[in-house]
């Protein structure tokens, strides 16, 4: 099943050119992971990824996550990614899909908080299908509840990512501004680009 879910992901990439994982070696994993990549592409954005049913469901968040419950951050649903993508940090070559620098801005585990109006637990897959989900993140930078609410615009691709009012909420924090570095390697996007960028210039031969 996760193989079918990755067809879109694979179609967009040339794995002879990019060091991103092609997927397929990710077995079942117990703790459900979440990762937030900082992606310095044509437009800088953050990619929220939640492990669901053997893949990383993904949303591109232009402004990144907030810790202020009054902030509603646009989160655009993008294609599922393989579980191994959660470990990816590096440079996607020029001319490739998503060309730019990627670092692991936050990572950890999460649990499902989704429930219906009567307070009954709702499985995450179902909650996401219904366009209304909540997760509890235990990351290095982000902690606590976040709601994901699908809007009616743009054929269901647009969601809002909203911090829930709990002990992890803090309107004065600005984590994307004050904590720009990778939780995996401590590097900034500039350092990742310098360490792992192309040695030569783009060949221009691809697409
Ligand atoms: Mn991205």
py3Dmol code that shows the C-alpha trace and the ligand (Angstrom):
import py3Dmol

protein = """\
ATOM      1  CA  UNK A   1       0.000   0.000   0.000  1.00  0.00           C
ATOM      2  CA  UNK A   2       2.733   2.468   0.881  1.00  0.00           C
ATOM      3  CA  UNK A   3       4.321   1.682  -2.489  1.00  0.00           C
ATOM      4  CA  UNK A   4       1.262   2.970  -4.323  1.00  0.00           C
ATOM      5  CA  UNK A   5       1.178   5.973  -2.091  1.00  0.00           C
ATOM      6  CA  UNK A   6       4.720   6.870  -3.155  1.00  0.00           C
ATOM      7  CA  UNK A   7       4.068   6.791  -6.917  1.00  0.00           C
ATOM      8  CA  UNK A   8       3.621  10.569  -7.058  1.00  0.00           C
ATOM      9  CA  UNK A   9       6.757  11.112  -4.989  1.00  0.00           C
ATOM     10  CA  UNK A  10       8.854   8.876  -7.275  1.00  0.00           C
ATOM     11  CA  UNK A  11       7.459  10.234 -10.527  1.00  0.00           C
ATOM     12  CA  UNK A  12       8.729  13.725  -9.634  1.00  0.00           C
ATOM     13  CA  UNK A  13      12.300  12.695  -8.938  1.00  0.00           C
ATOM     14  CA  UNK A  14      15.314  11.309 -10.772  1.00  0.00           C
ATOM     15  CA  UNK A  15      17.083   9.174  -8.160  1.00  0.00           C
ATOM     16  CA  UNK A  16      20.241   9.012 -10.269  1.00  0.00           C
ATOM     17  CA  UNK A  17      20.546  12.754  -9.717  1.00  0.00           C
ATOM     18  CA  UNK A  18      19.192  13.453  -6.264  1.00  0.00           C
ATOM     19  CA  UNK A  19      20.382  11.891  -3.023  1.00  0.00           C
ATOM     20  CA  UNK A  20      16.842  11.868  -1.618  1.00  0.00           C
ATOM     21  CA  UNK A  21      15.644   8.319  -0.761  1.00  0.00           C
ATOM     22  CA  UNK A  22      13.510   6.452  -3.283  1.00  0.00           C
ATOM     23  CA  UNK A  23      11.606   4.663  -0.519  1.00  0.00           C
ATOM     24  CA  UNK A  24      10.700   1.038  -0.184  1.00  0.00           C
ATOM     25  CA  UNK A  25      12.996  -0.052   2.627  1.00  0.00           C
ATOM     26  CA  UNK A  26      10.892   1.417   5.401  1.00  0.00           C
ATOM     27  CA  UNK A  27       9.406  -1.348   7.466  1.00  0.00           C
ATOM     28  CA  UNK A  28       6.720  -0.884  10.081  1.00  0.00           C
ATOM     29  CA  UNK A  29       7.865   1.297  12.911  1.00  0.00           C
ATOM     30  CA  UNK A  30       6.338   1.516  16.355  1.00  0.00           C
ATOM     31  CA  UNK A  31       6.817   5.059  17.535  1.00  0.00           C
ATOM     32  CA  UNK A  32       5.137   7.325  15.048  1.00  0.00           C
ATOM     33  CA  UNK A  33       7.569   9.899  13.842  1.00  0.00           C
ATOM     34  CA  UNK A  34       7.140  13.458  12.876  1.00  0.00           C
ATOM     35  CA  UNK A  35       9.678  15.615  11.105  1.00  0.00           C
ATOM     36  CA  UNK A  36       9.692  19.225  10.095  1.00  0.00           C
ATOM     37  CA  UNK A  37      12.117  19.977   7.302  1.00  0.00           C
ATOM     38  CA  UNK A  38      13.282  23.490   6.597  1.00  0.00           C
ATOM     39  CA  UNK A  39      13.460  23.675   2.813  1.00  0.00           C
ATOM     40  CA  UNK A  40      15.315  26.538   1.238  1.00  0.00           C
ATOM     41  CA  UNK A  41      13.904  26.094  -2.268  1.00  0.00           C
ATOM     42  CA  UNK A  42      12.706  28.733  -4.722  1.00  0.00           C
ATOM     43  CA  UNK A  43      10.538  29.849  -1.814  1.00  0.00           C
ATOM     44  CA  UNK A  44      11.724  29.077   1.699  1.00  0.00           C
ATOM     45  CA  UNK A  45       9.179  26.944   3.522  1.00  0.00           C
ATOM     46  CA  UNK A  46       8.855  24.228   6.144  1.00  0.00           C
ATOM     47  CA  UNK A  47       7.578  20.724   5.420  1.00  0.00           C
ATOM     48  CA  UNK A  48       5.587  19.067   8.177  1.00  0.00           C
ATOM     49  CA  UNK A  49       5.668  15.283   7.864  1.00  0.00           C
ATOM     50  CA  UNK A  50       3.683  12.806   9.955  1.00  0.00           C
ATOM     51  CA  UNK A  51       4.155   9.053   9.809  1.00  0.00           C
ATOM     52  CA  UNK A  52       0.776   7.624   8.810  1.00  0.00           C
ATOM     53  CA  UNK A  53       0.171   4.130   7.400  1.00  0.00           C
ATOM     54  CA  UNK A  54       3.792   3.551   6.461  1.00  0.00           C
ATOM     55  CA  UNK A  55       4.479   6.839   4.717  1.00  0.00           C
ATOM     56  CA  UNK A  56       5.191  10.414   5.736  1.00  0.00           C
ATOM     57  CA  UNK A  57       2.103  12.479   4.993  1.00  0.00           C
ATOM     58  CA  UNK A  58       3.402  15.925   4.161  1.00  0.00           C
ATOM     59  CA  UNK A  59       2.336  19.553   4.165  1.00  0.00           C
ATOM     60  CA  UNK A  60       4.330  22.551   2.962  1.00  0.00           C
ATOM     61  CA  UNK A  61       4.013  25.358   5.500  1.00  0.00           C
ATOM     62  CA  UNK A  62       5.197  28.650   3.925  1.00  0.00           C
ATOM     63  CA  UNK A  63       5.632  30.531   7.214  1.00  0.00           C
ATOM     64  CA  UNK A  64       6.530  27.499   9.297  1.00  0.00           C
ATOM     65  CA  UNK A  65       4.870  26.405  12.520  1.00  0.00           C
ATOM     66  CA  UNK A  66       3.990  28.875  15.255  1.00  0.00           C
ATOM     67  CA  UNK A  67       3.775  28.431  19.001  1.00  0.00           C
ATOM     68  CA  UNK A  68       1.089  31.125  19.208  1.00  0.00           C
ATOM     69  CA  UNK A  69      -2.459  29.676  19.267  1.00  0.00           C
ATOM     70  CA  UNK A  70      -3.774  32.831  17.604  1.00  0.00           C
ATOM     71  CA  UNK A  71      -1.689  32.166  14.478  1.00  0.00           C
ATOM     72  CA  UNK A  72      -3.227  30.072  11.729  1.00  0.00           C
ATOM     73  CA  UNK A  73      -0.498  28.889   9.411  1.00  0.00           C
ATOM     74  CA  UNK A  74      -1.338  27.777   5.881  1.00  0.00           C
ATOM     75  CA  UNK A  75      -0.227  24.174   5.290  1.00  0.00           C
ATOM     76  CA  UNK A  76      -0.545  22.916   1.720  1.00  0.00           C
ATOM     77  CA  UNK A  77      -0.877  19.144   1.376  1.00  0.00           C
ATOM     78  CA  UNK A  78       1.827  17.667  -0.863  1.00  0.00           C
ATOM     79  CA  UNK A  79       2.612  14.109  -1.925  1.00  0.00           C
ATOM     80  CA  UNK A  80       3.373  11.392   0.627  1.00  0.00           C
ATOM     81  CA  UNK A  81       7.078  10.807   1.200  1.00  0.00           C
ATOM     82  CA  UNK A  82       8.870   7.572   2.192  1.00  0.00           C
ATOM     83  CA  UNK A  83       9.620   7.063   5.881  1.00  0.00           C
ATOM     84  CA  UNK A  84      13.376   7.291   5.238  1.00  0.00           C
ATOM     85  CA  UNK A  85      12.875  10.845   4.044  1.00  0.00           C
ATOM     86  CA  UNK A  86      12.654  11.744   7.712  1.00  0.00           C
ATOM     87  CA  UNK A  87      16.436  11.317   7.882  1.00  0.00           C
ATOM     88  CA  UNK A  88      17.173  13.327   4.765  1.00  0.00           C
ATOM     89  CA  UNK A  89      19.288  16.412   5.105  1.00  0.00           C
ATOM     90  CA  UNK A  90      21.174  17.705   2.112  1.00  0.00           C
ATOM     91  CA  UNK A  91      21.007  19.457  -1.196  1.00  0.00           C
ATOM     92  CA  UNK A  92      18.551  18.649  -3.994  1.00  0.00           C
ATOM     93  CA  UNK A  93      20.379  19.466  -7.238  1.00  0.00           C
ATOM     94  CA  UNK A  94      19.451  22.293  -9.572  1.00  0.00           C
ATOM     95  CA  UNK A  95      16.879  21.254 -12.113  1.00  0.00           C
ATOM     96  CA  UNK A  96      15.407  18.595  -9.813  1.00  0.00           C
ATOM     97  CA  UNK A  97      12.006  18.753  -8.161  1.00  0.00           C
ATOM     98  CA  UNK A  98      12.285  20.889  -5.012  1.00  0.00           C
ATOM     99  CA  UNK A  99      15.848  21.969  -5.849  1.00  0.00           C
ATOM    100  CA  UNK A 100      17.456  23.601  -2.841  1.00  0.00           C
ATOM    101  CA  UNK A 101      18.722  22.848   0.635  1.00  0.00           C
ATOM    102  CA  UNK A 102      16.880  20.731   3.191  1.00  0.00           C
ATOM    103  CA  UNK A 103      17.582  20.418   6.899  1.00  0.00           C
ATOM    104  CA  UNK A 104      15.856  18.620   9.733  1.00  0.00           C
ATOM    105  CA  UNK A 105      14.450  21.580  11.626  1.00  0.00           C
ATOM    106  CA  UNK A 106      12.584  19.522  14.208  1.00  0.00           C
ATOM    107  CA  UNK A 107      11.896  15.833  14.765  1.00  0.00           C
ATOM    108  CA  UNK A 108      10.423  13.531  17.338  1.00  0.00           C
ATOM    109  CA  UNK A 109       7.378  11.432  17.954  1.00  0.00           C
ATOM    110  CA  UNK A 110       3.722  12.296  18.029  1.00  0.00           C
ATOM    111  CA  UNK A 111       0.455  10.816  19.092  1.00  0.00           C
ATOM    112  CA  UNK A 112      -3.014  11.236  17.763  1.00  0.00           C
ATOM    113  CA  UNK A 113      -5.327  13.534  19.729  1.00  0.00           C
ATOM    114  CA  UNK A 114      -8.180  13.551  17.246  1.00  0.00           C
ATOM    115  CA  UNK A 115     -11.679  13.124  18.605  1.00  0.00           C
ATOM    116  CA  UNK A 116     -15.230  13.785  17.528  1.00  0.00           C
ATOM    117  CA  UNK A 117     -17.775  16.202  19.042  1.00  0.00           C
ATOM    118  CA  UNK A 118     -18.727  13.615  21.633  1.00  0.00           C
ATOM    119  CA  UNK A 119     -15.132  13.291  22.766  1.00  0.00           C
ATOM    120  CA  UNK A 120     -14.603   9.859  21.227  1.00  0.00           C
ATOM    121  CA  UNK A 121     -11.174   9.089  19.826  1.00  0.00           C
ATOM    122  CA  UNK A 122     -10.969   9.109  16.039  1.00  0.00           C
ATOM    123  CA  UNK A 123      -8.160   7.214  14.239  1.00  0.00           C
ATOM    124  CA  UNK A 124      -5.767   9.636  12.602  1.00  0.00           C
ATOM    125  CA  UNK A 125      -6.307   8.305   9.073  1.00  0.00           C
ATOM    126  CA  UNK A 126     -10.027   8.905   9.475  1.00  0.00           C
ATOM    127  CA  UNK A 127      -9.551  12.317  11.072  1.00  0.00           C
ATOM    128  CA  UNK A 128      -7.302  13.416   8.208  1.00  0.00           C
ATOM    129  CA  UNK A 129      -9.763  12.071   5.634  1.00  0.00           C
ATOM    130  CA  UNK A 130     -12.426  14.159   7.365  1.00  0.00           C
ATOM    131  CA  UNK A 131     -10.215  17.243   7.273  1.00  0.00           C
ATOM    132  CA  UNK A 132     -10.015  17.748  11.020  1.00  0.00           C
ATOM    133  CA  UNK A 133      -7.208  16.234  13.051  1.00  0.00           C
ATOM    134  CA  UNK A 134      -5.122  16.968  16.123  1.00  0.00           C
ATOM    135  CA  UNK A 135      -1.719  15.648  17.104  1.00  0.00           C
ATOM    136  CA  UNK A 136       0.499  15.977  20.142  1.00  0.00           C
ATOM    137  CA  UNK A 137       4.095  16.618  19.100  1.00  0.00           C
ATOM    138  CA  UNK A 138       7.092  15.730  21.184  1.00  0.00           C
ATOM    139  CA  UNK A 139       9.921  17.355  19.311  1.00  0.00           C
ATOM    140  CA  UNK A 140      13.061  19.167  20.325  1.00  0.00           C
ATOM    141  CA  UNK A 141      11.647  22.570  19.437  1.00  0.00           C
ATOM    142  CA  UNK A 142       7.916  22.035  19.278  1.00  0.00           C
ATOM    143  CA  UNK A 143       5.842  20.419  21.959  1.00  0.00           C
ATOM    144  CA  UNK A 144       2.153  20.003  22.569  1.00  0.00           C
ATOM    145  CA  UNK A 145      -1.006  19.930  20.532  1.00  0.00           C
ATOM    146  CA  UNK A 146      -1.428  21.114  16.974  1.00  0.00           C
ATOM    147  CA  UNK A 147      -4.660  21.091  15.030  1.00  0.00           C
ATOM    148  CA  UNK A 148      -4.753  20.463  11.285  1.00  0.00           C
ATOM    149  CA  UNK A 149      -7.937  21.752   9.700  1.00  0.00           C
ATOM    150  CA  UNK A 150      -8.675  21.467   6.006  1.00  0.00           C
ATOM    151  CA  UNK A 151     -10.163  24.541   4.387  1.00  0.00           C
ATOM    152  CA  UNK A 152     -12.606  24.462   1.517  1.00  0.00           C
ATOM    153  CA  UNK A 153     -10.273  26.233  -0.874  1.00  0.00           C
ATOM    154  CA  UNK A 154      -8.046  24.755  -3.579  1.00  0.00           C
ATOM    155  CA  UNK A 155      -9.607  21.287  -3.885  1.00  0.00           C
ATOM    156  CA  UNK A 156      -8.827  20.312  -0.329  1.00  0.00           C
ATOM    157  CA  UNK A 157      -5.072  20.868  -0.535  1.00  0.00           C
ATOM    158  CA  UNK A 158      -5.142  23.841   1.814  1.00  0.00           C
ATOM    159  CA  UNK A 159      -5.065  23.198   5.521  1.00  0.00           C
ATOM    160  CA  UNK A 160      -4.440  25.377   8.556  1.00  0.00           C
ATOM    161  CA  UNK A 161      -1.893  24.397  11.190  1.00  0.00           C
ATOM    162  CA  UNK A 162      -2.848  25.843  14.555  1.00  0.00           C
ATOM    163  CA  UNK A 163      -1.124  25.539  17.925  1.00  0.00           C
ATOM    164  CA  UNK A 164      -3.509  24.379  20.612  1.00  0.00           C
ATOM    165  CA  UNK A 165      -3.631  26.282  23.893  1.00  0.00           C
ATOM    166  CA  UNK A 166      -1.571  24.094  26.219  1.00  0.00           C
ATOM    167  CA  UNK A 167       1.731  24.208  28.069  1.00  0.00           C
ATOM    168  CA  UNK A 168       3.624  24.157  24.759  1.00  0.00           C
ATOM    169  CA  UNK A 169       1.957  27.373  23.618  1.00  0.00           C
ATOM    170  CA  UNK A 170       3.959  30.577  23.884  1.00  0.00           C
ATOM    171  CA  UNK A 171       3.018  33.647  21.882  1.00  0.00           C
ATOM    172  CA  UNK A 172       6.397  35.271  22.557  1.00  0.00           C
ATOM    173  CA  UNK A 173       8.435  32.442  21.107  1.00  0.00           C
ATOM    174  CA  UNK A 174       9.547  32.646  17.518  1.00  0.00           C
ATOM    175  CA  UNK A 175      11.126  29.220  16.995  1.00  0.00           C
ATOM    176  CA  UNK A 176      11.678  29.510  13.241  1.00  0.00           C
ATOM    177  CA  UNK A 177      13.424  32.850  13.768  1.00  0.00           C
ATOM    178  CA  UNK A 178      15.498  32.113  16.864  1.00  0.00           C
ATOM    179  CA  UNK A 179      16.223  28.394  16.324  1.00  0.00           C
ATOM    180  CA  UNK A 180      17.093  28.072  12.640  1.00  0.00           C
ATOM    181  CA  UNK A 181      19.495  25.150  12.930  1.00  0.00           C
ATOM    182  CA  UNK A 182      19.129  21.422  12.264  1.00  0.00           C
ATOM    183  CA  UNK A 183      18.232  19.268  15.262  1.00  0.00           C
ATOM    184  CA  UNK A 184      20.177  16.439  13.602  1.00  0.00           C
ATOM    185  CA  UNK A 185      23.494  18.169  12.909  1.00  0.00           C
ATOM    186  CA  UNK A 186      23.283  21.677  14.357  1.00  0.00           C
ATOM    187  CA  UNK A 187      23.869  23.163  10.920  1.00  0.00           C
ATOM    188  CA  UNK A 188      22.128  26.103   9.301  1.00  0.00           C
ATOM    189  CA  UNK A 189      20.855  25.885   5.724  1.00  0.00           C
ATOM    190  CA  UNK A 190      23.912  27.859   4.619  1.00  0.00           C
ATOM    191  CA  UNK A 191      26.210  25.322   6.257  1.00  0.00           C
ATOM    192  CA  UNK A 192      24.354  22.371   4.748  1.00  0.00           C
ATOM    193  CA  UNK A 193      24.531  24.027   1.325  1.00  0.00           C
ATOM    194  CA  UNK A 194      28.253  24.605   1.717  1.00  0.00           C
ATOM    195  CA  UNK A 195      28.956  21.096   3.044  1.00  0.00           C
ATOM    196  CA  UNK A 196      26.798  19.160   0.612  1.00  0.00           C
ATOM    197  CA  UNK A 197      26.218  21.406  -2.371  1.00  0.00           C
ATOM    198  CA  UNK A 198      27.324  20.470  -5.859  1.00  0.00           C
ATOM    199  CA  UNK A 199      31.051  20.597  -6.485  1.00  0.00           C
ATOM    200  CA  UNK A 200      30.552  21.605 -10.093  1.00  0.00           C
ATOM    201  CA  UNK A 201      27.851  23.724 -11.631  1.00  0.00           C
ATOM    202  CA  UNK A 202      24.560  22.269 -12.772  1.00  0.00           C
ATOM    203  CA  UNK A 203      24.989  20.209 -15.915  1.00  0.00           C
ATOM    204  CA  UNK A 204      21.832  21.612 -17.419  1.00  0.00           C
ATOM    205  CA  UNK A 205      21.267  18.224 -18.997  1.00  0.00           C
ATOM    206  CA  UNK A 206      18.216  17.309 -16.973  1.00  0.00           C
ATOM    207  CA  UNK A 207      14.738  18.322 -18.098  1.00  0.00           C
TER     208      UNK A 207
END
"""
ligand_1 = """\
1
MN
Mn 9.443 21.248 0.441
"""
view = py3Dmol.view(width=600, height=400)
view.addModel(protein, "pdb")
view.setStyle({"model": 0}, {"cartoon": {"style": "trace"}})
view.addModel(ligand_1, "xyz")
view.setStyle({"model": 1}, {"stick": {}})
view.zoomTo()
view.show()
